[in-house]
Amino acid sequence: MRAVVFAYHDMGLTGLAALKRAGFEIAAIFSHEDDPRENCWFGSVPDWAAKNNVPLFCPENVNAVEWRRKISSWAPEAIFSFYYRSLLSQEILAIPSGGAFNLHGSLLPYYRGRCPVNWVLVNGEKETGVTLHRMVGEADAGDIVAQMVVAIDFADTAHTLYGKLCGQAAIVLDDVLPLIKNGTAPRIPQNWQSGSYFSRRTPEDGRIDWHWPVLRIYNLIRAVTAPYPGAFTFTKSGAKMLIWWALPEEGGMEGEPGRIDMEGGSVLVTAGDGGRIRLLDVEINGKRLKNEEIERYFSNRKGEILL
């Protein structure tokens, strides 16, 4: 079965590898140029394309007429999108005779839209998953072909959870790609009324409000810690502090939200519900501090309020 693939990031590599295992003929790959403003910590789709002798294209507007004609000239029987960042036009989706399919990192219809791996952690979910669905004009809205649940551990970060999703995506694709090849893949309509949609996140969404409950603060920290931009706050002097890792401690402690306390060699910050965040890895004015270094920095700042 001939396919044209739109792929980016590690999930793109997961999808390409699965197609190769399933014996698909990949006529071409469309991807994105890496953004120099981003931390590109993930694998390279262009490298995979070069290694496997597959033509690669990174157009700014894949929906332009010349690209639609190019895709049509390859006569693909299927189109696959694996974490490609642009919506494909109806004209492109109508080209393949066997359908167009997208891999999404959530249990659709929940967490349609952008950044699902971050949002499920921000919201404190206990599980998420991966879904392969048919593409339609609206994002993440087509019939479900297959999906698999992924448990979220308390210590999971967006990075570790993303790795789990890639692993489960490979299993889902190995199961369902043969069904797509022979035309027997399931089609399960989505119930949008029971689902949810989330938009993209920006670095500014990482600012901590110390009036939040301690678990909400912890969930934000783990949702955007490295390799993502990080959760942040400001010291009394106005220095920006990124919190790369910290652990929550529940319990009715008195104190103003954002108050810095010292205890047993550790630095703790009071949350809105009386719980506290124990700082373990922070960055202040570009300098990374851990453990005793954090204690030394805050040794004469006990009682100050983080903003």
C-alpha positions in Angstrom: 0.0 0.0 0.0 1.5 3.3 -1.0 1.4 6.1 1.5 2.4 9.8 1.8 3.4 10.6 5.4 3.4 13.9 7.3 5.7 13.4 10.3 7.6 15.3 13.0 9.1 14.7 16.4 9.7 11.3 18.0 6.1 10.3 17.4 6.8 10.9 13.7 9.7 8.5 13.9 7.5 6.0 15.7 4.9 6.1 12.9 7.4 5.9 10.1 9.0 2.8 11.7 5.6 1.1 12.1 4.7 1.8 8.5 8.0 0.2 7.4 7.4 -2.8 9.6 4.0 -3.2 8.1 5.4 -3.2 4.5 3.9 0.2 3.4 5.5 1.9 0.4 6.3 5.4 1.6 6.3 7.6 -1.5 7.3 10.8 0.3 7.5 12.4 3.7 6.5 15.9 4.7 8.0 17.4 7.8 8.9 20.8 9.4 12.1 22.8 9.6 13.2 22.9 13.2 12.4 26.2 15.0 15.7 27.7 16.3 13.7 29.2 19.2 12.7 25.7 20.4 14.7 23.1 22.3 14.8 20.4 19.7 15.5 17.4 22.0 13.7 14.9 19.8 14.8 12.7 16.9 15.1 13.8 13.3 12.6 12.8 10.6 14.9 14.2 7.9 17.6 11.9 9.1 15.2 8.9 8.9 14.1 9.9 5.4 17.8 10.1 4.2 18.7 6.8 5.8 15.7 5.1 4.2 16.0 6.8 0.8 12.6 8.5 1.0 12.0 11.9 -0.6 11.5 14.6 2.1 9.9 18.0 1.8 9.4 20.8 4.4 7.2 23.4 2.7 5.9 26.4 4.6 2.4 25.8 3.2 1.7 22.2 2.3 -1.8 23.1 1.3 -0.7 25.3 -1.6 -1.9 24.1 -5.1 1.5 23.0 -6.2 1.9 20.6 -3.3 -1.6 19.2 -3.6 -0.8 18.4 -7.2 2.5 16.8 -6.2 0.8 14.6 -3.6 -1.9 13.6 -6.1 0.8 12.6 -8.6 2.1 10.0 -6.3 -1.4 8.4 -6.2 -1.2 7.5 -2.5 -3.7 4.9 -1.2 -3.3 6.3 2.3 -2.1 9.4 4.1 -0.7 9.4 7.6 -0.1 12.3 9.9 2.2 11.7 13.0 2.5 14.9 15.0 2.6 17.0 11.9 1.8 20.6 13.1 -0.3 21.9 10.2 -3.9 21.0 9.4 -4.2 19.4 6.0 -6.8 20.8 3.6 -9.9 18.9 2.5 -8.4 18.7 -1.0 -5.4 16.8 0.3 -7.5 14.6 2.6 -9.6 13.5 -0.4 -6.7 12.3 -2.4 -6.0 8.8 -1.0 -8.4 6.1 -1.9 -7.9 4.3 1.4 -8.3 7.2 3.8 -6.3 9.7 5.8 -5.2 8.9 9.3 -3.8 10.9 12.2 -2.1 9.8 15.4 -3.1 11.9 18.5 -1.6 11.7 22.0 -4.8 11.4 24.0 -7.9 9.3 24.5 -10.1 11.1 22.0 -12.6 12.7 22.2 -10.8 14.0 25.3 -8.0 16.5 25.0 -8.5 17.3 21.3 -6.2 20.1 20.1 -2.7 21.1 21.0 -0.2 19.9 23.7 -2.3 17.0 25.1 0.7 15.5 26.9 1.2 18.7 28.8 -2.4 19.4 29.5 -3.2 16.0 31.0 -0.4 16.6 33.6 -1.4 20.2 34.3 -4.9 18.9 35.0 -3.7 16.1 37.2 -5.2 13.2 35.1 -4.5 9.6 36.1 -4.5 8.2 32.6 -4.3 9.3 29.0 -3.6 7.4 25.8 -3.0 7.4 22.0 -5.6 7.4 19.3 -5.4 6.7 15.6 -8.4 8.4 13.9 -9.5 9.4 10.4 -8.8 12.9 9.4 -11.5 15.4 8.6 -11.6 19.1 8.1 -11.6 19.8 11.9 -8.7 18.9 14.1 -8.9 15.5 15.9 -12.5 15.1 15.1 -12.7 12.1 12.7 -13.8 8.5 13.4 -11.6 6.6 15.8 -9.8 3.6 14.3 -7.9 2.4 17.4 -6.7 3.7 20.8 -4.9 2.5 23.9 -4.9 3.7 27.5 -1.6 4.8 29.1 -1.4 5.2 32.9 0.1 8.4 34.3 2.4 7.9 37.3 2.7 10.5 40.0 6.3 11.2 39.1 5.7 11.3 35.4 6.8 14.5 33.5 5.8 15.5 30.0 9.0 13.9 28.8 8.6 10.5 30.4 4.9 10.4 29.5 5.7 11.3 25.9 8.0 8.3 25.8 5.3 6.0 27.1 2.9 7.3 24.5 5.4 6.6 21.7 5.8 3.1 23.0 2.1 2.4 23.1 1.6 4.1 19.7 4.0 1.5 18.2 1.8 -1.3 19.6 -1.4 0.3 18.3 0.0 0.8 14.8 1.4 -2.7 14.6 -2.1 -4.0 15.4 -4.1 -1.7 13.1 -2.0 -1.0 10.0 -2.7 -4.5 8.6 -6.4 -3.7 8.9 -5.9 -0.5 7.1 -4.1 -2.3 4.3 -6.9 -4.7 3.8 -9.7 -2.2 4.2 -11.2 -3.6 7.4 -10.1 -1.0 10.0 -12.9 0.0 12.5 -14.7 3.4 12.4 -16.0 4.6 15.7 -17.7 8.0 15.7 -16.5 10.4 18.4 -18.9 11.8 21.0 -17.9 15.4 21.2 -20.4 16.2 23.9 -18.4 14.0 26.3 -15.0 15.2 25.2 -12.8 18.2 25.6 -10.6 20.6 23.6 -7.4 22.4 24.6 -5.5 25.1 22.8 -1.7 25.5 22.5 0.4 26.5 25.5 3.0 29.3 25.6 6.0 29.8 28.0 4.0 32.4 29.9 1.5 29.7 30.9 4.2 28.3 33.1 3.9 31.0 35.7 3.1 29.7 39.2 0.3 31.2 41.3 1.3 30.3 44.9 -2.4 30.7 45.9 -3.1 27.4 44.0 -3.3 24.1 46.0 0.1 22.4 46.3 -0.8 19.5 43.9 -1.9 22.0 41.2 1.5 23.7 41.5 3.3 20.3 41.4 1.3 19.3 38.3 2.3 22.4 36.5 6.0 21.9 37.4 6.1 18.4 36.0 4.0 19.3 33.0 6.5 21.8 31.7 9.9 20.8 33.2 12.8 20.1 30.9 12.9 19.7 27.9 10.0 22.1 28.0 10.3 25.8 29.0 9.7 25.2 32.7 7.5 26.6 35.5 8.6 29.9 37.0 8.1 32.4 39.7 9.9 35.6 40.8 11.9 36.4 43.9 11.3 39.5 46.0 14.2 41.2 44.2 12.6 40.5 40.8 14.9 37.6 39.8 13.1 35.0 37.6 13.3 31.5 39.1 12.6 28.4 37.0 11.6 25.4 39.1 12.8 22.3 37.2 11.9 19.9 39.9 10.2 20.0 43.3 8.0 17.7 45.3 4.7 18.5 47.1 4.1 18.0 50.8 0.5 18.2 51.8 -0.6 19.3 55.3 -2.1 22.2 57.0 0.8 24.6 57.5 0.1 28.2 58.3 1.7 30.9 56.2 1.2 33.3 53.3 1.2 31.6 49.9 4.7 31.9 48.3 6.4 32.1 51.7 9.9 30.7 51.8 10.7 28.4 54.8 13.8 26.4 55.7 13.6 22.9 57.2 16.2 20.2 57.7 18.5 21.6 55.0 15.6 22.0 52.5 13.8 25.0 51.1 10.0 24.9 51.0 7.4 27.2 49.6 3.9 27.5 51.0 1.0 26.9 48.7 -2.5 28.2 48.9 -4.0 25.2 50.7 -1.2 25.1 53.3 0.8 22.4 51.6 4.4 23.1 50.6 6.6 22.6 47.6 10.1 21.3 48.4 12.6 22.9 45.9 15.0 20.3 44.5 16.3 21.8 41.2 15.9 25.5 40.3 17.5 28.1 38.0 17.9 31.7 39.1 19.3 34.3 36.7 20.6 31.6 34.5 22.4 29.7 37.2 21.3 26.1 38.0 21.0 25.3 41.7 20.4 21.9 43.4 20.1 20.7 47.0 22.6 22.5 49.2 23.1 25.2 46.6 19.4 26.1 46.9 19.7 26.2 50.7 22.7 28.5 50.5 21.0 30.9 48.1 17.9 31.2 50.4 19.7 31.1 53.7 19.1 34.8 54.4 15.8 34.9 52.6 13.6 32.9 55.0 10.1 34.4 55.2 10.3 36.2 51.9 7.4 35.8 49.5 7.8 34.5 46.0 5.8 36.4 43.4 
